[in-house]
Amino acid sequence: MSGLDKLQHVRPAEIEARSFEIISAELAERGVVLDPENELVVKRVIHTSADFEYAGALEFSEHATAIGVEALRGGCSVVTDTKMAAAGINKRVLAKFGGGLHNFISDADVAAEAKERGLTRSAICMERAAALEKPLVYAVGNAPTALVRLYEMLEAGEMPVAPALIVGVPVGFVNVVESKELICGLDVPHIVARGRKGGSNVAAAIVNALLYLASGNARE
Amino acid sequence: MSGLDKLQHVRPAEIEARSFEIISAELAERGVVLDPENELVVKRVIHTSADFEYAGALEFSEHATAIGVEALRGGCSVVTDTKMAAAGINKRVLAKFGGGLHNFISDADVAAEAKERGLTRSAICMERAAALEKPLVYAVGNAPTALVRLYEMLEAGEMPVAPALIVGVPVGFVNVVESKELICGLDVPHIVARGRKGGSNVAAAIVNALLYLASGNARE
């Protein structure tokens, strides 16, 4: 089994710490200096994607990280546009602060209403979340239509309670870039991955980074 | 709401088809010619990541796509290393062919055994899957340690039934590249993303592409 000789011997508990060391070193090599306020969020996204492009692509509204951390620490719940993002979020830490996770995508009435109104299920899910009438972290990793619906509701004054934070990181080719630009133009706390890239894994990584910061353990 | 003017008007049902058109056009612009046998798998990974690097990074063993399609069509089940990959796989289509989804990561005894033996939970999960003694599609999108454990078991003759297919696309910085090289050196059908990139979303996208090909509808 000589192929195994090439493996680094790193204990399971140390893999993540070693990964973050490598990320920090390579960012330094590239001459990238991250805003200390958002540094741990950016690094966790790079950790989850192995894609250093995020060092430049992630856009934070003023104090977005601190605002998100404070909201989650105060028991704010999270809504996602996909089950995959929901699966990736650390529910244990979220629950520790009193927060829960909402995801409406599989609800039968969501599919029916989406079909009837010619909208995506993800857009309807954002309406369902808004109807809860409580502050939420909206984590959108897949559907630009979800971001567009949030924008429309906010612009039309149709959201009784504004989002605590919008994590806007859908991925793809149709209206993805545009949907993110819409969110960046809003006066609502947001963390957005500009460009085409993103994903449910990126959305989950951002929410988890905020949760770990809220726990005082940025690599929990 | 002038920001909305920039959006393309694409009906929900047409978003994916339009995305694949854009991907095909941009691959052509880049002069990339994909192997027709694996083309739809590669395109679905680009669709899920917006990352054209996968056009060059995905490595297929001989007839890996056809082998995976045939296995799933025959009712082969899938095991994943994370709940996130499990969440992203189309269980409806998988079940249509008789296949199920295994994921052992949350089992209490997995965590206990991992701690006791100094292994990762993901590595133990691969042992649990092997102990089922049936052909499986092993979809690994996160943990290189899962791939390493598969390699060790195969090399030591400890797998009573060989994998139908290994989807080896973990992401990260510690032993990720090396774990994939190990799998590429095996005489076992595999689809591997060479390099650091990958992810649970990529693992799910590959399995879904195979499922849609098995259904005769590559964009179902």
Contacts between the chains, C-beta under 8 A, distances in Angstrom:
chain1	res1	chain2	res2	distance
A	1	B	151	7.9
A	1	B	152	6.8
A	1	B	155	5.2
A	1	B	156	7.7
A	3	B	151	7.0
A	3	B	178	8.0
A	3	B	181	7.1
A	3	B	182	4.8
A	3	B	185	6.1
A	4	B	148	7.3
A	4	B	151	7.7
A	4	B	152	7.3
A	4	B	182	7.5
A	6	B	178	4.9
A	6	B	181	7.5
A	7	B	148	6.6
A	7	B	175	5.1
A	7	B	178	5.4
A	7	B	179	7.5
A	8	B	174	6.1
A	8	B	175	5.7
A	8	B	178	7.9
A	10	B	174	5.5
A	10	B	175	7.2
A	11	B	118	6.7
A	12	B	114	7.2
A	12	B	118	7.1
A	12	B	119	6.8
A	12	B	120	4.5
A	12	B	145	7.2
A	15	B	120	7.7
A	15	B	145	7.9
A	15	B	174	5.1
A	18	B	173	7.4
A	18	B	174	5.2
A	19	B	172	5.8
A	19	B	173	4.3
A	19	B	174	5.5
A	22	B	173	4.4
A	22	B	174	7.4
A	23	B	173	6.7
A	47	B	172	7.0
A	47	B	173	7.6
A	48	B	171	6.9
A	48	B	199	7.1
A	49	B	171	6.6
A	49	B	197	7.2
A	49	B	199	6.7
A	50	B	171	5.0
A	50	B	172	6.0
A	50	B	173	6.8
A	50	B	176	7.4
A	50	B	195	7.8
A	50	B	196	3.8
A	50	B	197	4.9
A	50	B	198	7.5
A	51	B	51	7.3
A	51	B	197	6.6
A	82	B	87	7.7
A	82	B	88	7.9
A	83	B	87	4.5
A	83	B	88	7.8
A	84	B	84	5.6
A	84	B	87	4.5
A	84	B	88	4.5
A	84	B	200	7.3
A	84	B	201	6.7
A	84	B	204	7.1
A	86	B	87	7.2
A	87	B	82	7.7
A	87	B	83	4.5
A	87	B	84	4.5
A	87	B	86	7.2
A	87	B	87	3.8
A	88	B	82	7.9
A	88	B	83	7.8
A	88	B	84	4.4
A	88	B	200	7.2
A	114	B	12	7.1
A	118	B	11	6.7
A	118	B	12	7.1
A	119	B	12	6.8
A	120	B	12	4.5
A	120	B	15	7.8
A	145	B	12	7.2
A	145	B	15	7.9
A	148	B	4	7.3
A	148	B	7	6.6
A	151	B	1	7.9
A	151	B	3	7.0
A	151	B	4	7.6
A	152	B	1	6.8
A	152	B	4	7.3
A	155	B	1	5.3
A	156	B	1	7.7
A	171	B	48	6.9
A	171	B	49	6.6
A	171	B	50	5.0
A	172	B	19	5.8
A	172	B	47	7.0
A	172	B	50	6.0
A	173	B	18	7.3
A	173	B	19	4.3
A	173	B	22	4.4
A	173	B	23	6.7
A	173	B	47	7.6
A	173	B	50	6.8
A	174	B	8	6.1
A	174	B	10	5.5
A	174	B	15	5.1
A	174	B	18	5.2
A	174	B	19	5.5
A	174	B	22	7.4
A	175	B	7	5.0
A	175	B	8	5.7
A	175	B	10	7.2
A	176	B	50	7.4
A	178	B	6	4.9
A	178	B	7	5.4
A	178	B	8	7.9
A	179	B	7	7.5
A	181	B	3	7.2
A	181	B	6	7.5
A	182	B	3	4.8
A	182	B	4	7.4
A	185	B	3	6.1
A	195	B	50	7.7
A	196	B	50	3.8
A	197	B	49	7.2
A	197	B	50	4.8
A	197	B	51	6.6
A	198	B	50	7.5
A	199	B	48	7.1
A	199	B	49	6.7
A	199	B	199	7.4
A	199	B	201	5.1
A	200	B	84	7.3
A	200	B	88	7.2
A	200	B	201	5.9
A	201	B	84	6.7
A	201	B	199	5.1
A	201	B	200	5.9
A	201	B	201	5.2
A	204	B	84	7.1
